[in-house]
Amino acid sequence: MRLVAATLDAPSARELADFYLRLLPGWRVWNGEEEPDWVHIRPPDGGTGLSFQTEPRYVPPVWPSEPDRQQMSVHLDIAVDDLEGETAAALLAGARLAAYQPQPDVRVLLDPAGHPFCLYVPTGDDGQ
């Protein structure tokens, strides 16, 4: 068994895949795995990828969580070399900076569908 992807729901699979293709240089649609309501992208080395599925009734999660609101069930951690530079690049790609930032060395952003993701610089002891 091996994990090949995490799948994110969105109002438009194609639009969210396009965002992540801008955010993650070198990633591409994998082996033509694209349909109108589903897209799979992977890194150049063919490692674990991301898939996107259109969900017409998608409700974005709230960050930070609030009672009786759609809860975040997963978020992506993305290692970067330059936190400020990559945050700026993510904003240019279409991300939004989350209002709540719980750690000074991590940036929480929201993708165009509202999924939170974190940018951070690895410290060397986190296995990255």
N, C-alpha and C positions, 0 to 999 in steps of 0.2 A: 504494500500500500504506500502511496505517496500523495501528498497534497499538491495539486496542480494549480489551483486558483481559489480565490475568495470572490464571491459574487455580490455585487451591490445593486440593489433595486434603484430605479430612477424613473422620472416621468418619460425620459427618452434615453434609451441605452446608447444610441449613437452619439448624442450630445455629451453625455458623461464620459464615454470612451474617448472622444475627441479632446476633452479637457485633460484627462490623464495622459494621453499621448503628448500633449504640449508640456505637461508637468514633468514627465519622465523621459528625458531625451534618450533616443535610441530604441525605445519600446515601439512595438508595432503590432498590428493585427496579426494574430497567429494563424498561419496556414489557411488563410481565407475563412477563419471561423467568425463569420459575421452574417447575421440575418437581420431583418428589419427590427426585431425586438430583442436581439441578443448579440453581444460582441465580446470577444475574448482577446486580450492583449497580453504580451509577454516581453520580458527583457531580452536583449540581444543574445544572452547566453542560454536562453530557453528555460530558465528557472521558473519558479512559481510565479504565476501571473494573476491578473485581475479579469473578471468577467462582469458584464453589465447587462441587466435584464430590465426591459421596460415593464413598469407596473403602473397601470392607469390610476390606481387608487393610492399611489405612494404618498406618504405623509413624512416630511422631513423630521428628523429627531431634533430635540431641543438640547442645546449645550450652554451651560451645565444643565443637568437634569432638573425637572420640576415635577411636582406631584400632578398626576392626571394628564400628563402630556406625553407625546411619543418619546420613548426613551432610546438613547443610543445603545445599540446592541453590539457594535463592533466599531473600531476605528483603526486606521492605518498609522504605523510609525514609520517614518521615512528618514533614514540617516542622510545627513548632508555634511559637506566640508565647511561651508560658510553659511551660518544661520541667517544673518541679515540679508546677504545676497540672494540666497535661495528663497527666503520669504518674499523678497521683492519680485523674484521671478515667478513665484506661485501666484502672487497678486496679479501680475501681468497676464498670466495664463488663464485667469478667471476665478481664482479663489477669493474668499473674503476672510479677513482676520477676525477671529472670534473675539467678542467683547471680554470674555473671561479668559485670563491667562494665568493658570495656577503655578507655573514654574518659570523662573527667569531664564533658564537655559533651554526652554522648549517653546516653540510657537505652535499654538493651536489655530488651525485654519479650517474653513468650511468649503467643500467643493461646491460646484454650481447646484447640486441637488440637496445641499445641506448636510452631507456626511462630514463629521469632524475628522481631521487627520492632523498628525503631529510631525513637525520637522524638528530634528535634534542633531547635535554633533556627538558622535559616539565618543565615549571616554576610554575605550580600549578594554574595559572590563565587562562590557555588556554583550560579548559574543558577536559583535558586528565587525 
